[in-house]
Amino acid sequence: MRSLGIDYGEKRIGVALSDEEGKFAFPCCVLENGADTAEEISAIIRKEQVGEIALGLPKNFDREDTESTKKVRTFAELLKKASGIPVTFVDETLSTAEV
């Protein structure tokens, strides 16, 4: 089953797509964040037969929600409605430092 990874940003959204076994992820595209973004991602989901979505969830160092967290949660609801696929959140705390 293919997975779709999403890195949400207020201006742009990064999209990664896994191989068919779901073991490796590869960059897919970067989309401008706008009114139709959830539909654009849904089209990718249908075309690539994606079965699950992982969406990065930014939190502060105390792992509490921030303004960005709220925006990501709102986007997740739009994406669920547009795609019909549940969204799993992935904690992004300190992810930049890990890289």
C-alpha positions in Angstrom: 0.0 0.0 0.0 1.3 3.4 -0.9 1.6 6.2 1.7 1.5 9.9 1.1 3.6 12.2 3.4 2.7 15.9 3.7 4.8 18.7 5.1 2.3 21.6 5.5 3.4 25.2 5.1 1.3 28.3 4.9 2.7 29.2 1.4 3.8 25.8 0.1 3.0 22.1 0.9 5.6 19.4 0.3 4.3 16.0 -0.8 6.2 12.7 -0.7 5.0 9.4 -2.1 6.1 6.0 -0.9 6.9 3.0 -3.1 4.1 0.4 -3.6 5.3 -1.6 -0.5 5.3 1.5 1.7 9.0 1.1 2.6 10.6 4.1 0.9 9.4 7.7 0.4 10.3 9.9 -2.5 9.6 13.6 -3.2 6.5 13.9 -5.3 5.9 17.7 -5.7 5.5 21.0 -3.9 2.1 22.7 -4.2 1.2 26.3 -3.6 -1.1 26.4 -0.6 -4.5 27.7 -1.7 -8.2 27.0 -1.8 -7.8 23.9 -4.1 -4.8 22.3 -2.4 -6.8 19.5 -0.7 -8.4 18.7 -4.0 -5.0 18.6 -5.8 -3.7 16.2 -3.2 -6.8 14.1 -3.5 -6.2 13.8 -7.2 -2.7 12.5 -6.5 -4.2 10.1 -3.9 -6.6 8.7 -6.5 -4.0 8.5 -9.3 -1.4 6.8 -7.2 -3.8 4.6 -5.2 -2.7 5.9 -1.8 -4.1 4.1 1.2 -2.8 6.3 4.0 -1.7 9.8 4.7 1.0 11.0 7.2 0.9 14.7 8.0 3.6 16.5 10.0 2.2 18.1 13.1 4.3 21.0 14.5 4.3 21.5 18.2 6.5 23.6 20.6 9.3 22.2 22.7 6.9 21.3 25.4 4.9 19.4 22.8 2.0 21.8 23.1 -0.2 23.0 20.3 0.8 26.3 18.5 -1.0 28.5 16.0 0.7 26.4 13.3 -0.6 23.2 14.9 -4.2 24.5 14.7 -3.7 25.3 11.0 -2.4 21.8 10.3 -5.4 20.2 12.1 -7.8 22.4 10.0 -6.0 21.3 6.8 -6.2 17.7 7.9 -10.0 17.9 8.2 -10.2 19.4 4.7 -8.0 16.6 3.4 -10.0 13.9 5.1 -13.2 15.3 3.5 -11.7 15.6 0.1 -9.9 12.3 0.0 -12.0 10.0 2.2 -8.7 8.7 3.7 -7.8 9.1 7.4 -4.9 11.3 8.3 -2.2 10.2 10.8 -0.3 13.0 12.5 3.5 12.7 12.9 5.1 14.8 15.6 7.6 17.2 14.1 9.1 18.3 17.3 12.9 18.7 16.8 12.7 17.0 13.4 14.9 19.7 11.8 17.6 19.1 14.4 17.5 15.4 13.6 18.2 16.0 10.0 
